[in-house]
Every structure is written in C-alpha cells, then in structure tokens.
Amino acid sequence: MRSLGTALLIVAAAGFGSVAIGQTLSDDQIADILVKESRDAYFRTGHLCACPDDKNRRGGRCGGRSAYVQTGNATPYCNISDVPKREIEAYRAKLK
C-alpha cells in the first residue's frame, strides 16, 4: 500500500519521466514544478503574459509586457532560479 506522500511524489514527478517510488526529487525538479504551478495560476486569471517568452494574443512574444517584467502585484516564477529555497523545502516537506 502506498502512502499519501508517495502518491504525491509520483503525481508531482509525472513530468520528469520515470521516477521510482520513494525517489527524491532534486531541488531543480521541484523548482520546475513550482514554476509551472506559478505560471498556471497566473494564466487562470485570464491573462496570457506571465513570462517574457509567453505568447500574446497575436502570437508574438510578451517580452517587456509580461507580468514578470512589469512592476505590480503579480510576480510569477518564470525560471527555476526565481524560486526561493524555502519554497522548495516547503514543497519537499509536503511530499513526506
């Protein structure tokens, strides 16, 4: 029988190919998951330009019009280097 923590680990790692039950995700893998979650949360608000490389309605790059570049309330993570170590550790703690 799998524990809830193991099930979460498998679900979280689904985008990383084959992951053995109980295998620990690296900091970069967790940061990548958190970047995706951050961007998805921004997109759910109905806006398209979370990050500079996202596409606008005309199909061009968002660039400097992205929430990542603009100062304001939205601060999506666009790169794994944007994710603070404390959030990686908190995510890892939830998997246990």
C-alpha positions in Angstrom: 0.0 0.0 0.0 1.4 3.4 -0.9 1.4 6.3 1.5 -0.2 9.6 0.6 3.3 11.1 0.5 4.5 8.6 -2.1 1.4 9.2 -4.2 2.0 12.9 -4.2 5.7 12.3 -5.1 4.6 10.3 -8.1 2.0 12.8 -9.2 4.4 15.7 -8.8 7.1 13.9 -10.7 4.9 12.9 -13.6 6.6 15.5 -15.9 10.0 14.0 -15.2 9.9 10.7 -17.0 10.2 7.6 -15.0 10.5 8.1 -11.3 10.9 5.2 -8.9 8.5 5.1 -5.9 10.3 6.8 -3.0 12.8 8.5 -5.2 13.5 12.1 -4.0 13.1 14.9 -6.4 16.1 17.3 -6.9 15.8 21.0 -6.0 15.7 21.9 -9.7 12.9 19.4 -10.4 10.8 20.8 -7.5 11.6 24.4 -8.7 10.4 23.4 -12.2 7.1 22.1 -10.7 6.7 25.4 -8.8 7.4 27.5 -11.9 4.7 25.6 -13.8 2.2 26.0 -10.9 3.0 29.7 -10.7 2.5 30.3 -14.4 -0.7 28.2 -14.4 -2.1 30.2 -11.5 -1.4 33.4 -13.5 -3.0 32.0 -16.6 -6.1 31.1 -14.7 -6.6 34.8 -14.0 -7.4 35.1 -17.8 -4.1 36.8 -18.6 -1.6 35.4 -21.2 1.7 37.1 -20.4 3.1 35.7 -17.2 6.7 35.5 -18.6 8.6 37.2 -21.4 8.7 34.2 -23.6 4.9 33.6 -23.4 2.8 34.4 -26.5 0.4 37.3 -26.6 -3.0 37.2 -28.5 -1.3 38.0 -31.8 1.2 35.2 -31.4 4.2 37.4 -30.6 6.4 37.2 -27.5 5.1 39.1 -24.5 8.6 40.4 -23.7 8.5 43.6 -21.6 4.7 43.5 -21.3 4.9 40.3 -19.2 3.9 40.3 -15.5 7.4 39.0 -14.7 8.9 42.2 -16.1 6.2 44.7 -15.1 6.1 46.1 -11.6 2.8 45.4 -9.9 1.0 42.8 -7.9 1.7 39.7 -10.0 5.0 38.0 -9.5 5.0 34.7 -11.3 8.1 32.5 -11.3 9.5 32.1 -14.9 12.8 30.4 -14.2 13.9 27.8 -11.6 16.3 30.4 -10.3 13.3 32.6 -9.3 12.0 30.0 -6.8 13.3 30.7 -3.2 15.0 27.8 -1.4 12.4 28.0 1.4 9.6 27.2 -1.1 11.5 24.2 -2.4 11.9 23.0 1.1 8.3 23.6 2.0 7.2 21.7 -1.1 9.5 18.8 -0.3 8.1 18.7 3.3 4.6 18.3 1.8 5.7 15.2 -0.1 6.7 13.4 3.1 
